[in-house]
Amino acid sequence: MSSQVKLKLISGKKEENDKLKEKAEMRRQYLWMRAFLTAMVEFSEGNHDVLEKAVYAGVRAVCLDQKGYLLAWQCVNQEDCDAEELVKTAFSFHTQIVDLFGMMTPNQVIRLFPPRKEYDGEKYGCKDWYTVMDAVKKFGPDKVLGDKAMEFLAETNNLWLQIFCIAGFHVVDDLRRMNGQQGMLEDFFQMRGMKPSSVLHMVEGEKGQKIFVDGDGNFAGKAEKPKPRFLKVINGYK
């Protein structure tokens, strides 16, 4: 006697969970923005003990917001605000945070934003713990950074600082384009005699597969998934 199994389709809660995640993300953004603005009010009133608090909260607020536009949106006249005013306000926030970094020493910065504990940068040609320590020595461990703050931040190997620097470059890029200038990436290619179309971008193909295309949209190759390190080719196996 065969028993018939009845299957019941259970609807998931993906959409509900996505909304909760989005709400939690916006809540975190708001809390970091409020912490930054509160610290800046105290700092402007002469309480310099909140310097590190203002810097950390400002960086986290910008990182969660990618470019800092949500942070800027809270501080403009939202009824009459246009895109140009928003970009300029975001740029002023980035500049303000960088100026705060200029009041700190390299030792204070790496204590607040510790570099990743990676030690094989020389092997892969990238930053690691040793390059950050070299930068600290170069700028002076206990010497105030001043107008060299952005230069030092570019030498750090901390995720939050890297996102902050990239967000700042994006805002500057948007500002340049609004003023009729070409972006920094185009300038970079022009200085080196390269064409922007030579840069590859990963997009989704017609069948849903990942492919690489150049700046003109021409197919440049398939994007293959990297094989896990624990998988090895056995010689002689077919």
N, C-alpha and C positions, 0 to 999 in steps of 0.2 A: 504494500500500500504506500503510494508515494504522497508525501505531504507537500502541499503547495505553499511556498513562501511568499508572503505579501510584503512588498517594499513600500515604504512611505517616504515621500519627498519632504525633507525638512528644509524650510527656507532659512538661510543664514541671516546674520545681522551685519553684513559687511558695510552697507550704507550707513547704518546707525553707528557702527564702530568708527567709520571714517569721519562722521560728523563730530563724534566725541573727541577724536584725536585732533581734528581741526580746531575745535573749541578750546581744548587744552593748550594747543600751540599758541593760539591767540592770547590766551590767559598768561602764558609765560612771557610773550612779547610785551604785554601790557605791564607786567610786574617789573621786568627789567627796564622798560622805559620810565616807569614811575620812579624806580630806584635811582636811575641816572639823573632825571630832572630834579628830584629832591636833593641829591648830593650836590648838584651844580648850584642850587639856590644857597645851600650852606657854604659852599666854597666861595661863592661870590660875596658872601657876608663876612668873609675873613677866616672861616674855619678850614684851614689847609690840612687838617687831619683826615678829611674825607677824600683826599686826592686819589688814593688807590681805589677807594670804593667807587668814585665817579668814573674812573678809567675802566674798571672791570665791568661795571653795569653798562657803560656806554658801548663797550666792545660787544658784549653779549646781546644787547638790544639790536645793534646793527647786524650782527651775525644771524640772528633769528629772522631778521627782516630782509636779509640778503643785501639790499642797497641802502637801507636806512630811510626809505620813503615813508613807511608807516610812522616812524619816529618823527619825521618832518611834518607829516600830515596832522599830528597832534598839536603842532606849534604854529600853524598858519591859520589865517581866516579861511575856513573851509568853504564858505559860501562863494567867495570871490577868488579862490585859489585857482591858478592855471598850472599847466605842466611845467612851465619855465620857473615859476616861483617855487614849486615843489622841489625841482632839481637843485636850485640854488640853495634852498634851505637844507636839503640833505648834504650838499657840499659843505655848507658852513658847519654842520654837525661833525662831519668827518674831520674838518680842519680843526675844530675845537677840541676833539678828542686827541688828535695828533699833537696839538699844542700842550695838552695835559701830559702826554707822554714825554714831551720835551722838558718837563719839570722833574722827571724821574731819572734815576741812574740805571745803567744796564742790569745791575744786581737786583734792583727793585722790580724791573720788568720781568726778568726770568723767575723771580720768586713768585710774582703774581701770575705769570703765564709760563709754567715750566716747559722746557723743550722736551720733545719726545725722546725716550731713551732708546735711540737708534744709533748704532756705532759703525755701520758698514757703508757710510755715505761715499767714501773714497772708491769703493768697489763699484757702486752704481752711478757715480758722478752726481750726487745730490747732497743736500744739507743733512747733517746729523748732529749728535751731541758735541762732537769735537769742533765742528765749524762754528757752532753757536758760542762755545767757550773761546774760540779764537776771536770772534767778533766782540765778545765782552772785553777781552784784553785790548783789542784794537781801539775801542771807544773809551776805555777806561772804566773799570768795574764800579767805581764810586764817583764818577764824573757825570754831572748833569748833561743829558743828551742835547738839550737846546734845539737848534734848527736841524740837527742830524737825527732826529727821532725817527722819521720815516725811513731813513737809510738803515738804521739799526733794526727796525721792525722787519724790513725785507730780508734780514739775515737770520731771523729767528726760525725755529722749527716747531712752532706750536699751532695746532689746528685753528684755534679761535683767531689768533693774530693773522694767520694766512688768509682766512675767510674775510677778515676785516680789511686787509690790504687789497684783496681782489675786489671787494665791494666798493672801496674807494676809487679804484681804477675805473670801474664801471660807471660810477657817478661822474667822474671827470670826462669819460668818453661821451656820456649823454650830454654833458654841458658843452663840449666841443662841437658836437653835431648840431645842437640847437643854435650855436653861433655861426653855423655855416662852414665849419672846419671839418676835415676828415678825422676819423677816429684814430686812437693811438696805435691800434693794430695795423691800420693802413700806413701810418707813418713809419712803423717798424719795418714793414716790408719794403716801403719805398727807399728807406735808408740803405737797405741791403740789396736793392735791385731785384726784389722778388715780387711775384704777383699774389694777391690775396687768394686767387683761385687755386693756388697750389696747396692750400690748407685743406685737409680732409675732415669731413664731418660724418658722424655715424647717424643714420636715419633708418626708418623702418621701410622695407620694400613692399611690393604689391602683395606678396604672400605672407607678410608678417615677419619675415626674416630680417636680421640686422645687416645692413650693408654700409659701405663707405662711399661717399660722393665728394667731388671737389666743389670749389666755390661756385662753379658754373652749373652744378647739378649733374655732372657726368659720373657714371658708375666707375668706381675705382677699385672695387674688390669686396669680398664677403668679410664680415666680422665674425671670426671664429672664437668660440669660447675657449679660454685657456684650460689646459688639462691640469687636474690636481697634481700636486707634487708627489703624492704617494703612488701615482701610476707610473710604471716604468716599462719600457719596451724590452721584451725578452728576445734576445738574439736567436734566430733560427725558427721562431714560432710563426706559423702562417695562419 
